[in-house]
Amino acid sequence: MDQRYCDVAIIGAGPSGAIAASRLTALGWNVEVFESQHFPRFSIGESLLPICVEFLRETDMLADVEAQNFQFKDGAVFWMDGETETIDFHEKSAPGPATVWQVRRDKFDDTLIKCAMRQGAHVHFGHKVTGFTQNTGGVTLEIENEAGESQVVNTSFVLDASGFGRVLPRLMDLDVPSDQSLRRSCFKHVHDFADHPDFDRNKILITVHPDDPQVWLWLIPLADGMSSIGVVGADDVIQSRGSTPEEMLAAWCETSGFMSDILSKATEARAASQIIGFSRNVKNLYGDNYALLGNAAEFLDPVFSSGVTIAMKSAMLATDLVDRQLKGLPADWEKDFSAELKVGVNAFRACVNAWYTGLLQRLIFMDSRNEDISRHFTSILAGYAWDRKNPIVQDPKRFFSLMDRMTSD
Ligand code: FAD
């Protein structure tokens, strides 16, 4: 059996894996990435948040991403009961970029991992991680290639960036139930042929379904006349309108109001798929010589497009600590990784919870919104969920209970 050593092994080459590989390579470490699939490969999660631009700049990936001509994005439009409310990221309270893109993830993820490879990371596609053993001072990974051959890699540190593959949570029994309900999402790509005068391609459209405020749909315009569309809601509710992902999505979309009008001429570009029970959580985000990044750790809900942002942020935080630990310097994983990551995750979590209780929908569609509150909420929607000056970040629960009292009066 083939045996070798690397300083850091990364499981998965999605956004969190690529950002981590790039940073650690730049810091001089010998990094190997093991990815079970071949890129480009489809992934859901196409609407990015402007804070991602900062992560791409810090890892020298920005120019490559800009060269892909992805669909420009500068905000979000919410539609409910015939009314629209527009969020413009330029009106956020935090400093930093206010625009970003909506991307086909096959092309986006491929661009990022190619950057990391050019920067010196060794990436092995078609290599699935199947085993993990901790030993003195390091970890041994078992890996299987597509020919069914096994190899062993000894490493000082493992970053699990395997997304919904959740390699270490499964192998180490780290999963705990999520506090989110069981939800189902059905989604597809269409050629949108959209010429509706009120349709803004530069923004994600979030629709609250007229028949059930707990069901929402996304319309994410992509480049080249394509759009990503999807529906999210309680598993049993989504299923009540069809038996296949295609039927369920069509039924909810056709009755969605504005979004259905925009898509009146749309034709299929990619058949519908579905994910059931996407919300996940774990006991610990790190342990001896390993840490969990992105979706391998936790996933809340797609409503505020926070997934790629959290994935990239987790990679930025973890790589600083891996560097310190491998140099023999103190590395406080609890404070500087777990607690720090949770600052932003908890701000997003409070927004997701407030969305599903209807509070956030009331706030968004309030007749006269307080300007400061709007700016702080816009900041979160733009991904600036680690900005300690924002009261939503400082104390999310307090902020939303205040808002609840304010909107109930
Ligand atoms: P991934 O991008 O999932 O990458 C993980 C990689 O690991 C994959 O390439 C996989 O092949 C590989 N892998 C898995 N198992 C193994 C193994 N055993 N060995 C080797 N490799 C392995 N986020 C947004 O930011 N915006 C959105 O609009 C958005 N919409 C979403 C809609 C839905 C319905 C859902 C469910 C999620 C959405 N997300 C969105 C979340 C987003 O998809 C993820 O948060 C993001 O892709 C996480 O990135 P990652 O790097 O952690 O993992």
Residues whose N, C-alpha, C, O or C-beta is under 5 A from the ligand:
A	BS01	FAD	I11 G12 A13 G14 P15 S16 G17 F34 E35 S36 Q37 I44 G45 E46 S47 L48 H127 K128 V129 A161 S162 G163 F164 G165 V167 S185 I275 F278 L293 G294 N295 A296 P302 S305 S306 G307 V308 T309 A311
